[in-house]
């Protein structure tokens, strides 16, 4: 026992205070006794605060955590001690906050507090936190009614935060946190409960005890103790357990924290907002840089829970964050663009960001974000103009900016040329989208019956889909049977799997827009024939290309002299050989489509492809454009 906890120091207290303190040390924990004593502690401003330390030491005696739950007397005594433990937490926190306890004494009393924290966490369901607990509350906290267990967890979080924050306690904090990973579970649970309480109240006030507890938990775990959160460590497992038990629970928890950490519209942001947001950004960067085994669903879940719109809103509402010395790195806009780039569904994330104010956030960004903004203007946005959804989101975002200001956008960051290039791509593809939505004849492919011997042509709805792959269409049952015999029997299941995968990476309207882009590319002078060199051409996103099936059919069926007169390029019998090199990811699906186009021939079909970016992957959308030969 450290000297400051020896009961002899109680003799130096005023008589009334000494009597109450002695009664508590001797085991009288009734509400009448503790309320008188704690009330006297609050008003005894002339008494050295450290003199009552023996009372706190006695209350946190860990021997009383051994309870006979079948014995009513034992349970009643435990309830009295729990009430005293919860009531005394603000006094203990004051000692840690103002460095009143010597480091050795702080280590000793914190160990006792931790024993009670584990006890309350273990036996939460056994303890009656209702009428059985009558807890004294300091006058300063009476305005904040709170469940007893949450009040204890709040106090424990604040005490642990102070232990890490006060320089004189650094070695004590390092030892306690390193040897007790479960601290992360208890504090994360407190953090979670405090977030729910803050959400129920409906406002975030930085001076509120609840908001301070949330700030303390985030700063403690993701700043002071971040070094303990290594891959596979007991500490990261304890953190995940406190958030709910899985990485997905942790992802939802972090996004919820970010959403509640933003100032409301018109509110003034302060350092508390900055630090609450910054702490989570630091943790996400930490996992990205140092973890190799966390599931991809961690980032996917954060995205589904609204990470990108939240970061976009944060970029708009926290412009002063980049001037805060403790929160300058990472830059919010740079971090936002990085999270969009690294997501597997960049199309969805970019749309979310644009709907939430990405362009204004980029315009107001600091010069530190210039390289990332430049990359977004030259690569990210132009490449994703292959998506109808992205183009429409860009249109709506630009509509909020006065037209006379649009040409001069990004001049402040000296990115006028990059913006001009980006704007031209947006305007061009916006015209394409408008033609597609208006069902322009050049953007609306007709559809022939997939039986190559049939010459029926229609706009599509009159044809019936194959019930297996849902891709091929026929005008009659006889045509379906004929195509089944010609080879669809072997193709059907492969096409079905490929179509299912296609639907997972493209929305319906985006997929149809790509089909329309290929149809438009097929018409008139826009038609380009694939040669061996065109394989490199396909490495560019947002590029449509068609293989002229009729050219290959003529090369195969014509005379030897006619074959020699054909343009140099990829011959019909070599067409399928190059497909694995063109798109190894979707082969043999592309081989099947090539075979179908080959069987059609004679101006009946063309194999077409368009490249589009998704995350860091260049994907290719392959289609057999089917049509009927011109009527005589």
C-alpha positions in Angstrom: 0.0 0.0 0.0 1.3 3.4 -1.0 1.7 5.9 1.9 -1.1 8.2 0.5 -3.6 5.5 1.0 -2.9 4.8 4.7 -6.0 5.5 6.9 -3.9 7.5 9.4 -4.1 10.5 7.0 -7.9 10.7 7.8 -7.1 12.1 11.2 -6.0 15.3 9.6 -9.5 15.9 8.2 -12.0 18.2 10.0 -14.1 16.3 12.6 -17.3 15.9 10.6 -15.5 14.8 7.5 -13.2 12.5 9.4 -16.2 10.7 11.0 -17.9 10.1 7.6 -14.6 9.0 6.0 -13.8 6.6 8.9 -17.3 5.1 8.7 -16.8 4.3 5.0 -13.3 2.8 5.6 -14.8 0.7 8.3 -17.4 -0.7 5.9 -20.5 1.5 6.2 -21.5 2.1 2.6 -25.1 3.0 3.1 -26.4 5.8 0.9 -26.9 8.1 4.0 -23.2 7.8 4.9 -21.7 8.0 1.5 -23.9 10.9 0.4 -22.9 12.9 3.4 -19.2 12.1 3.0 -19.1 12.8 -0.8 -21.1 16.0 -0.4 -18.6 17.1 2.2 -15.7 16.2 -0.1 -17.1 18.5 -2.8 -17.5 21.5 -0.5 -14.3 21.1 1.5 -12.3 23.4 -0.7 -9.8 24.2 2.0 -9.0 20.6 2.8 -6.1 19.0 0.8 -7.8 16.6 -1.7 -5.2 13.9 -1.2 -6.2 13.4 2.4 -9.3 11.5 1.4 -7.4 9.1 -0.9 -7.7 6.3 1.8 -11.5 6.4 1.3 -11.2 5.7 -2.4 -8.6 3.0 -1.8 -11.0 1.3 0.6 -14.0 1.5 -1.7 -12.2 -0.2 -4.6 -11.1 -3.1 -2.5 -11.1 -6.0 -5.0 -11.8 -8.6 -2.4 -15.4 -7.6 -2.5 -15.7 -8.7 -6.1 -16.1 -12.2 -4.9 -19.9 -12.6 -4.4 -22.2 -15.4 -3.5 -25.1 -14.7 -5.9 -27.4 -17.1 -4.1 -27.0 -15.2 -0.8 -29.3 -12.1 -0.6 -27.2 -10.5 2.1 -24.0 -10.9 -0.1 -25.8 -9.5 -3.1 -27.2 -6.5 -1.1 -23.8 -5.7 0.2 -22.4 -5.9 -3.3 -25.0 -3.5 -4.5 -24.0 -1.0 -1.8 -20.4 -1.2 -2.8 -21.1 -0.9 -6.5 -23.1 2.3 -5.8 -20.1 3.7 -3.8 -17.7 2.6 -6.6 -19.8 4.5 -9.2 -20.3 7.6 -7.1 -16.6 8.0 -6.3 -15.4 7.9 -9.9 -15.5 11.7 -10.5 -13.3 12.2 -7.4 -10.7 9.7 -8.7 -10.8 11.3 -12.1 -10.0 14.7 -10.6 -6.9 13.2 -8.9 -5.6 11.8 -12.2 -6.5 14.8 -14.2 -4.6 17.2 -12.0 -1.7 14.8 -11.2 -2.3 14.7 -7.5 -1.4 11.1 -7.1 2.3 10.0 -7.3 2.9 7.6 -10.2 3.2 4.6 -7.9 0.0 5.4 -6.1 -1.8 6.0 -9.5 -0.7 2.6 -10.7 -1.9 0.9 -7.5 -5.4 2.6 -7.4 -5.9 2.1 -11.2 -5.2 -1.6 -10.8 -8.1 -1.7 -8.2 -10.4 0.3 -10.5 -9.6 -2.1 -13.3 -10.5 -5.1 -11.2 -14.0 -3.5 -10.6 -14.3 -2.7 -14.3 -13.8 -6.4 -15.2 -16.2 -7.5 -12.4 -19.0 -5.2 -13.7 -18.4 -6.3 -17.3 -18.5 -10.0 -16.3 -21.6 -9.8 -14.1 -23.6 -7.1 -15.8 -26.6 -9.4 -16.2 -26.4 -10.5 -12.5 -26.4 -7.0 -11.1 -29.6 -5.0 -10.5 -28.8 -1.5 -11.8 -32.3 -0.3 -11.1 -34.0 0.3 -7.8 -31.4 -1.7 -5.9 -28.7 1.0 -6.6 -29.2 4.4 -5.1 -26.2 6.4 -6.3 -25.0 9.7 -5.1 -24.3 12.1 -8.1 -22.2 15.3 -7.9 -24.3 18.5 -8.2 -22.4 19.4 -11.4 -23.7 16.2 -13.1 -27.2 16.1 -11.8 -28.4 17.6 -15.1 -27.2 14.5 -16.9 -29.2 11.5 -15.9 -27.4 8.3 -16.9 -27.6 4.6 -16.3 -25.3 3.5 -13.4 -23.2 1.1 -15.5 -22.7 3.7 -18.3 -21.8 6.3 -15.7 -19.1 3.9 -14.4 -17.8 3.1 -17.9 -17.7 6.8 -18.7 -15.6 7.5 -15.6 -13.3 4.6 -16.3 -12.8 5.8 -19.9 -12.0 9.3 -18.7 -9.6 8.1 -16.0 -7.7 5.9 -18.5 -7.5 8.8 -20.9 -6.1 11.0 -18.2 -3.6 8.3 -17.3 -2.3 8.3 -20.9 -2.6 12.1 -21.3 -0.7 13.3 -18.2 3.1 13.0 -19.0 4.0 12.0 -15.5 1.8 8.9 -15.8 3.2 7.7 -19.2 5.1 4.7 -17.9 2.1 3.7 -15.7 -0.3 3.9 -18.7 2.0 2.0 -21.0 2.3 -0.9 -18.5 -1.4 -1.0 -17.7 -2.6 -0.9 -21.3 0.1 -3.3 -22.6 -0.6 -6.0 -20.0 -4.4 -5.6 -20.1 -5.8 -5.9 -23.7 -9.3 -6.2 -22.3 -9.2 -2.5 -21.4 -9.9 -2.0 -25.1 -13.1 -4.0 -25.0 -14.5 -2.2 -21.9 -13.7 1.2 -23.4 -15.0 0.4 -26.8 -18.3 -0.8 -25.2 -18.5 2.5 -23.3 -17.8 4.4 -26.5 -20.6 2.5 -28.3 -23.1 3.2 -25.5 -22.1 6.9 -25.3 -22.6 7.2 -29.1 -26.1 5.7 -28.8 -26.9 8.2 -25.9 -25.6 11.1 -27.9 -27.7 10.1 -30.9 -30.8 9.8 -28.7 -30.2 13.3 -27.3 -29.9 14.5 -30.9 -27.2 17.1 -30.6 -23.4 17.2 -30.1 -22.1 19.7 -27.5 -18.4 19.5 -27.0 -18.7 20.6 -23.3 -21.1 17.7 -22.6 -19.8 14.9 -20.4 -21.0 12.3 -23.0 -19.2 14.1 -25.9 -16.1 14.3 -23.7 -16.3 10.6 -23.0 -16.6 9.8 -26.7 -13.7 12.1 -27.5 -11.6 10.5 -24.7 -12.3 7.0 -25.9 -11.4 7.8 -29.6 -8.3 9.7 -28.7 -7.1 7.1 -26.2 -7.5 4.0 -28.4 -6.5 5.5 -31.8 -3.8 8.0 -30.7 -2.3 7.2 -27.3 -2.6 3.4 -27.6 -2.4 3.0 -31.4 0.9 1.2 -31.3 -0.8 -1.7 -29.4 -3.2 -2.3 -32.3 -1.0 -4.5 -34.4 -2.2 -7.2 -36.8 -3.4 -10.3 -34.9 -2.7 -8.8 -31.5 -4.9 -9.4 -28.5 -5.5 -5.7 -28.4 -7.1 -5.5 -31.9 -9.2 -8.6 -31.1 -10.4 -6.9 -27.9 -11.2 -3.7 -29.8 -13.3 -5.7 -32.4 -15.0 -7.6 -29.5 -16.0 -4.3 -27.9 -17.5 -3.1 -31.2 -19.6 -6.2 -31.6 -17.3 -9.1 -32.5 -16.5 -8.8 -36.2 -14.7 -6.4 -38.5 -18.1 -5.5 -40.0 -19.3 -4.4 -36.6 -16.2 -2.3 -36.2 -16.7 -0.7 -39.7 -20.3 0.3 -38.9 -19.2 1.6 -35.5 -16.5 3.8 -36.9 -18.8 5.3 -39.6 -21.4 6.0 -36.9 -18.8 7.8 -34.9 -17.7 9.9 -37.8 -21.3 10.9 -38.7 -22.0 12.1 -35.1 -18.7 14.0 -34.9 -19.6 16.5 -37.6 -21.0 19.9 -36.7 -24.5 20.6 -37.8 -25.2 23.0 -40.7 -24.4 26.5 -39.5 -22.6 25.3 -36.3 -19.0 26.4 -35.7 -16.5 23.6 -35.7 -13.9 23.4 -32.9 -10.9 21.3 -32.0 -13.2 18.6 -30.5 -14.8 18.0 -33.9 -11.4 17.9 -35.5 -9.9 15.4 -33.1 -12.9 13.1 -33.1 -12.8 12.8 -36.9 -9.0 12.7 -37.1 -8.7 9.8 -34.6 -10.7 7.5 -36.9 -8.9 8.6 -40.0 -5.6 7.8 -38.4 -6.9 4.3 -37.4 -8.1 3.6 -41.0 -4.8 4.6 -42.4 -3.0 2.5 -39.8 -5.0 -0.6 -40.8 -4.4 0.1 -44.5 -0.7 0.5 -44.0 0.1 -2.3 -41.5 -2.6 -4.9 -41.8 -2.6 -7.6 -44.5 -5.2 -10.1 -43.2 -8.2 -8.0 -42.3 -11.2 -8.9 -44.6 -12.0 -6.8 -47.6 -15.5 -6.6 -46.2 -14.2 -4.1 -43.6 -13.8 -1.4 -46.2 -16.9 -2.6 -48.1 -19.0 -2.3 -44.9 -17.7 1.2 -44.2 -18.7 2.2 -47.7 -22.1 0.6 -47.4 -22.7 2.5 -44.1 -21.9 5.8 -45.8 -18.2 6.5 -45.3 -17.8 8.4 -48.5 -20.8 10.8 -48.1 -19.7 11.4 -44.5 -16.1 12.2 -45.5 -17.4 14.5 -48.2 -19.6 16.4 -45.7 -16.6 16.5 -43.3 -14.5 18.1 -46.0 -17.1 20.8 -46.4 -17.9 21.4 -42.7 -14.4 21.1 -41.3 -12.2 23.5 -43.4 -10.3 24.6 -40.3 -9.1 21.0 -39.7 -6.1 21.5 -42.0 -5.0 24.4 -39.8 -5.1 22.4 -36.6 -1.6 21.4 -35.6 -2.7 18.0 -34.3 -5.1 17.2 -37.2 -3.3 18.5 -40.3 -2.4 15.1 -41.6 -4.1 13.5 -43.4 -5.7 16.2 -45.5 -9.4 15.4 -45.6 -9.9 15.8 -49.3 -6.9 13.8 -50.1 -8.1 11.0 -47.8 -11.5 11.1 -49.4 -10.2 10.8 -52.9 -7.9 8.0 -51.8 -10.8 6.1 -50.3 -12.7 6.4 -53.5 -9.8 5.3 -55.6 -9.1 2.2 -53.5 -12.7 1.0 -53.3 -13.6 -2.0 -55.4 -16.7 -0.1 -56.7 -15.3 3.3 -57.6 -18.4 4.0 -59.7 -20.7 3.8 -56.7 -18.4 5.7 -54.4 -17.8 8.5 -56.9 -21.6 9.0 -57.3 -22.0 9.1 -53.6 -19.3 11.7 -53.2 -20.6 13.9 -56.1 -24.1 13.8 -54.6 -22.7 14.9 -51.2 -20.6 17.8 -52.5 -17.3 16.5 -53.9 -16.7 19.3 -56.4 -17.2 22.1 -53.8 -14.9 20.2 -51.4 -12.2 19.9 -54.1 -12.6 23.6 -55.0 -12.1 24.6 -51.4 -9.2 22.2 -50.7 -5.8 23.2 -49.5 -2.8 23.2 -51.8 -1.6 20.0 -50.0 -4.3 18.1 -51.8 -3.3 19.4 -55.3 -1.7 16.1 -56.5 -4.7 14.1 -55.6 -7.1 16.6 -57.1 -5.0 16.7 -60.3 -5.2 12.9 -60.5 -9.0 13.0 -60.0 -9.4 15.5 -62.8 -7.2 13.7 -65.3 -7.9 10.1 -64.5 -10.6 9.3 -61.9 -13.5 11.4 -63.3 -12.8 11.1 -67.1 -12.3 7.3 -66.8 -15.6 6.9 -65.0 -17.6 8.9 -67.5 -18.3 5.4 -69.1 -20.9 5.1 -66.4 -24.3 6.8 -67.0 -24.8 7.1 -63.2 -21.5 9.0 -62.8 -22.2 11.4 -65.7 -25.7 12.3 -64.3 -24.1 12.9 -60.9 -21.6 15.2 -62.5 -24.3 17.0 -64.3 -26.2 17.6 -61.1 -23.1 18.7 -59.3 -22.2 21.2 -62.0 -25.7 22.6 -62.0 -25.1 23.9 -58.5 -22.2 26.0 -59.7 -22.9 29.2 -61.6 -22.2 28.7 -65.3 -20.0 31.8 -65.5 -17.8 30.3 -62.8 -17.4 26.9 -64.3 -14.7 27.7 -66.9 -12.4 29.2 -64.1 -12.8 26.3 -61.7 -9.6 25.1 -60.1 -7.5 28.1 -61.2 -6.7 28.7 -57.6 -4.9 25.4 -57.5 -3.3 26.0 -60.9 -5.3 23.1 -62.4 -7.2 25.0 -65.2 -5.9 22.8 -68.0 -6.7 19.7 -66.2 -10.2 20.9 -65.5 -10.7 21.9 -69.1 -9.8 18.3 -70.2 -12.1 16.9 -67.6 -15.0 19.2 -68.4 -14.7 18.3 -72.1 -15.0 14.7 -71.3 -18.0 15.3 -69.1 -19.8 17.4 -71.7 -19.1 14.8 -74.4 -20.4 11.9 -72.4 -23.4 13.9 -71.2 -24.5 14.3 -74.8 -24.2 10.6 -75.2 -26.3 9.9 -72.1 -29.0 12.3 -73.3 -29.2 10.5 -76.6 -29.3 7.2 -74.9 -32.1 8.4 -72.5 -34.0 9.8 -75.5 -33.8 6.4 -77.2 -31.9 7.8 -80.2 -31.9 5.3 -83.0 -28.1 5.2 -83.1 -28.0 4.4 -79.3 -30.9 1.8 -79.2 -29.8 -1.5 -80.7 -32.3 -3.6 -82.5 -32.2 -7.3 -81.6 -32.4 -10.2 -83.9 -33.5 -13.7 -83.0 -30.4 -15.6 -81.7 -31.1 -18.5 -84.1 -28.6 -17.5 -86.8 -30.8 -19.1 -89.5 -33.7 -16.8 -88.6 -34.1 -13.3 -90.0 -36.7 -11.9 -87.5 -35.6 -8.5 -86.2 -37.4 -6.4 -83.5 -36.7 -3.9 -80.8 -36.4 -6.6 -78.2 -39.5 -7.0 -76.1 -41.2 -9.3 -78.6 -38.4 -11.9 -78.2 -38.5 -14.4 -75.4 -35.4 -14.9 -73.2 -33.7 -18.3 -72.7 -34.9 -19.6 -69.3 -31.4 -20.8 -68.4 -28.9 -18.0 -69.2 -31.5 -15.1 -69.6 -29.2 -13.8 -72.3 -30.1 -15.3 -75.7 -33.5 -14.4 -77.2 -35.7 -16.2 -79.7 -38.8 -15.4 -81.7 -40.2 -18.9 -81.3 -39.8 -22.2 -79.6 -38.6 -23.8 -82.8 -35.8 -21.2 -83.1 -34.7 -21.9 -79.5 -34.5 -25.6 -80.2 -32.5 -25.0 -83.3 -30.0 -22.8 -81.5 -29.8 -25.3 -78.7 -28.7 -28.0 -81.1 -26.2 -25.7 -82.8 -24.3 -25.2 -79.6 -26.2 -23.3 -77.0 -26.5 -26.5 -75.0 -22.8 -26.2 -74.0 -22.9 -22.4 -73.7 -25.9 -21.8 -71.5 -24.5 -22.4 -68.0 -21.3 -20.5 -68.7 -23.2 -17.5 -70.1 -25.5 -17.6 -67.0 -22.5 -17.4 -64.6 -20.9 -14.6 -66.6 -24.2 -12.6 -66.6 -24.6 -13.0 -62.9 -21.1 -11.7 -62.3 -21.8 -8.9 -64.7 -24.9 -7.8 -62.7 -22.8 -7.6 -59.5 -20.4 -5.1 -60.9 -22.8 -2.9 -63.1 -26.1 -1.4 -62.4 -28.8 -2.1 -64.9 -28.8 1.3 -66.5 -25.0 1.6 -66.6 -24.9 -1.8 -68.3 -27.5 -0.8 -70.9 -25.6 2.5 -71.5 -22.4 0.5 -72.3 -24.5 -1.6 -74.7 -25.7 1.6 -76.3 -22.2 2.9 -76.5 -21.1 -0.2 -78.5 -24.2 0.1 -80.8 -23.3 3.8 -81.5 -19.7 2.8 -82.1 -20.8 0.2 -84.7 -22.6 2.7 -86.9 -21.2 4.5 -90.0 -17.6 5.8 -90.0 -17.2 5.1 -86.3 -16.7 1.4 -87.0 -13.2 0.2 -86.3 -11.9 -3.3 -87.1 -9.7 -5.1 -84.6 -6.2 -5.9 -85.6 -3.4 -7.4 -83.5 -2.4 -3.9 -82.5 -5.9 -3.2 -81.2 -5.1 -5.4 -78.2 -3.1 -2.5 -76.8 -5.9 -0.1 -77.7 -8.2 -2.1 -75.3 -5.9 -1.2 -72.4 -7.6 2.3 -72.4 -10.9 2.7 -70.4 -13.9 4.3 -71.8 -13.1 2.9 -75.2 -15.5 1.0 -77.5 -14.3 -1.4 -80.2 -16.1 -3.9 -82.5 -14.8 -6.9 -84.3 -16.2 -6.9 -87.9 -17.6 -10.4 -88.0 -18.7 -10.0 -91.7 -15.1 -9.3 -92.6 -13.9 -12.6 -91.1 -16.8 -14.6 -92.6 -16.0 -13.3 -96.1 -12.3 -14.1 -95.6 -13.2 -17.7 -94.7 -15.9 -18.3 -97.3 -14.5 -16.4 -100.3 -12.1 -17.7 -103.0 -8.4 -17.8 -102.3 -7.9 -14.7 -104.5 -10.6 -12.9 -102.6 -8.9 -13.8 -99.3 -5.7 -12.2 -100.4 -7.5 -9.0 -101.2 -8.9 -8.7 -97.6 -7.4 -5.8 -95.5 -4.5 -6.8 -93.3 -5.6 -7.6 -89.7 -6.9 -10.3 -87.5 -8.2 -13.1 -89.7 -11.4 -14.9 -88.9 -9.7 -18.1 -88.0 -7.3 -16.3 -85.6 -10.1 -14.3 -83.9 -10.7 -16.7 -81.0 -7.0 -17.3 -80.5 -6.4 -13.7 -79.4 -9.4 -13.6 -77.1 -7.6 -15.0 -74.0 -5.0 -12.3 -74.4 -7.7 -9.6 -74.8 -9.5 -10.6 -71.6 -8.2 -13.5 -69.6 -10.6 -12.6 -66.7 -13.8 -13.4 -68.7 -12.5 -16.1 -70.9 -14.1 -18.6 -71.8 -17.2 -16.4 -71.8 -15.6 -14.2 -74.5 -14.7 -17.3 -76.5 -18.4 -18.3 -76.4 -19.5 -14.9 -77.6 -16.9 -15.0 -80.3 -18.2 -18.3 -81.4 -21.8 -17.0 -81.6 -20.7 -14.0 -83.6 -18.8 -16.4 -85.9 -21.8 -18.7 -86.4 -23.9 -15.7 -87.4 -21.5 -14.0 -89.9 -22.8 -12.3 -93.1 -23.6 -9.0 -91.4 -25.7 -10.8 -88.8 -23.6 -10.0 -85.7 -20.5 -8.4 -84.4 -18.5 -9.0 -81.2 -18.0 -5.7 -79.4 -16.1 -4.6 -76.3 -15.8 -1.5 -74.2 -13.3 -0.9 -71.4 -14.3 0.7 -68.1 -12.5 1.2 -64.8 -13.6 -0.2 -61.5 -11.3 0.3 -58.6 -7.8 -0.3 -59.9 -9.0 -2.9 -62.4 -9.7 -2.3 -66.1 -12.7 -4.4 -66.8 -14.2 -5.2 -70.3 -17.8 -5.4 -71.2 -18.3 -7.9 -74.1 -21.5 -8.0 -76.1 -22.6 -9.7 -79.3 -24.4 -7.0 -81.3 -27.0 -8.9 -83.3 -29.0 -7.6 -86.2 -30.6 -8.7 -89.4 -29.1 -8.4 -92.9 -30.7 -5.6 -95.0 -33.8 -6.8 -96.8 -33.7 -7.1 -100.6 
